[in-house]
Structures are given as C-alpha cells and as structure tokens.
Amino acid sequence: MNPAAPPSDDETYDLPCAEALLAGSLALMTGHAQTDCVRQRGLMARKIRSNLFFLSQHPGVNAPLRTVLQRMHEHWDRLVQNPPSEPVAARNDPGELLPETRLWHPPAQQLQ
C-alpha cells in the first residue's frame, strides 16, 4: 500500500501484482471447491490454471515458490483436461469420509 495515501472507507486493497494474483487464485480455488455447478467449476479451473502459470513465471516470486506454483499448474492442467464427471462430495462414500464430516445419525429420509 502507498503509505502516503489516506485510508479509505471502501473495501479496496492495493496489493502488488503477484500478491493480487495469488489472492484471486485462492478465492477461485475456494469457489471451485464449494460449487456443484459443473460449468462454473470448469471455468474456475481454467482461470486457476492460467493464474498459476502467470504466477510461476512472475519475476516478483522467489524461485522455490515458483517451483511449487509450476507443480500446481501441472496439477490444475490435468484437472482441466480430465474434469471429474461430478463434484467430489457426490462421489464420496460416507464410509470414506473423515470422522468429523460424518453424520452422527442417518438422514431423516433413511430413518423412515
């Protein structure tokens, strides 16, 4: 942020280019994980892949982080090329879920 600039009341942030791109990518990853819409997931995955590519080439990012970003780009590239047919949550077998995500009792429709 520019130290001479007066604080504003709106929710705008002045981030360096690489940090803004990283923040946007993390927000997209959150959206990708939370949506069940296949079209939105596909669009977000492509944008995440693009952002990771540009971050991995950014001169303001140190070499070890660039390596991590390149690997993440490869992962997202594979995900974009071969998207899952349904959201991860729909594919999970309740027996495979972590204990903290399992229900303590069966859903009401299974009780009747």
C-alpha positions in Angstrom: 0.0 0.0 0.0 1.1 3.5 -0.6 1.9 4.9 2.9 1.1 8.5 1.8 -2.4 7.6 0.7 -5.1 8.3 3.2 -7.1 5.3 4.4 -10.4 4.8 2.6 -13.7 3.5 3.9 -14.3 1.2 1.0 -13.0 -2.4 0.8 -10.4 -1.9 -1.9 -6.9 -3.2 -1.4 -3.6 -2.1 -3.0 -1.7 -5.3 -3.4 1.4 -5.9 -5.5 0.6 -7.7 -8.8 1.8 -11.1 -7.7 0.0 -11.0 -4.4 -3.2 -9.8 -6.0 -3.0 -12.7 -8.5 -2.3 -15.2 -5.7 -5.2 -13.8 -3.6 -7.5 -14.1 -6.6 -6.4 -17.6 -7.3 -7.0 -18.7 -3.7 -10.5 -17.1 -3.9 -11.2 -19.0 -7.1 -9.9 -22.3 -5.5 -12.4 -21.8 -2.7 -15.2 -21.2 -5.1 -14.2 -24.2 -7.2 -14.3 -26.4 -4.0 -17.7 -25.1 -2.9 -19.8 -25.1 -6.1 -21.6 -28.1 -7.5 -22.2 -26.5 -10.9 -20.1 -28.4 -13.5 -19.9 -25.4 -15.8 -18.7 -23.0 -13.1 -16.2 -25.5 -11.9 -14.8 -25.9 -15.4 -14.5 -22.1 -15.9 -12.9 -21.6 -12.5 -10.4 -24.4 -13.1 -9.3 -22.9 -16.3 -8.8 -19.5 -14.7 -6.9 -21.1 -11.8 -4.7 -22.9 -14.2 -4.0 -19.6 -16.1 -3.3 -17.7 -12.8 -0.9 -20.4 -11.6 1.0 -20.3 -14.9 1.5 -16.5 -14.7 2.4 -16.7 -11.0 5.0 -19.4 -11.8 6.6 -17.0 -14.4 6.3 -13.8 -12.3 9.7 -12.1 -11.5 8.4 -10.9 -8.1 8.0 -14.5 -6.9 11.1 -16.3 -5.4 12.4 -19.5 -7.0 11.2 -22.1 -4.5 7.6 -20.7 -4.7 7.8 -20.6 -8.5 8.6 -24.3 -8.4 5.6 -25.0 -6.2 3.4 -22.9 -8.5 4.7 -24.8 -11.6 3.7 -28.1 -10.0 0.3 -26.8 -9.0 -0.1 -25.5 -12.6 0.6 -29.1 -13.9 -2.0 -30.5 -11.4 -4.7 -28.0 -12.5 -3.8 -28.5 -16.2 -4.5 -32.3 -15.7 -7.7 -31.4 -13.9 -8.9 -29.1 -16.7 -8.0 -31.7 -19.3 -9.8 -34.5 -17.5 -12.5 -33.0 -15.3 -14.4 -35.2 -12.8 -17.9 -36.0 -14.0 -19.4 -35.0 -10.7 -18.4 -33.0 -7.7 -16.1 -34.7 -5.2 -18.7 -34.5 -2.4 -21.1 -36.5 -4.6 -18.5 -39.2 -5.2 -17.5 -39.8 -1.6 -18.8 -42.9 0.1 -19.9 -41.9 3.6 -17.7 -44.7 5.0 -14.6 -42.9 3.4 -15.4 -39.5 4.9 -13.3 -38.1 7.8 -14.9 -38.7 11.2 -15.7 -35.0 11.6 -17.7 -34.9 8.4 -19.8 -38.0 9.1 -23.3 -37.6 10.5 -23.9 -38.8 14.0 -27.2 -40.3 12.8 -28.6 -41.3 9.4 -30.5 -38.6 7.5 -34.3 -38.4 8.2 -35.2 -40.0 4.9 -33.3 -43.1 5.8 -34.9 -43.4 9.2 -38.4 -43.8 7.8 
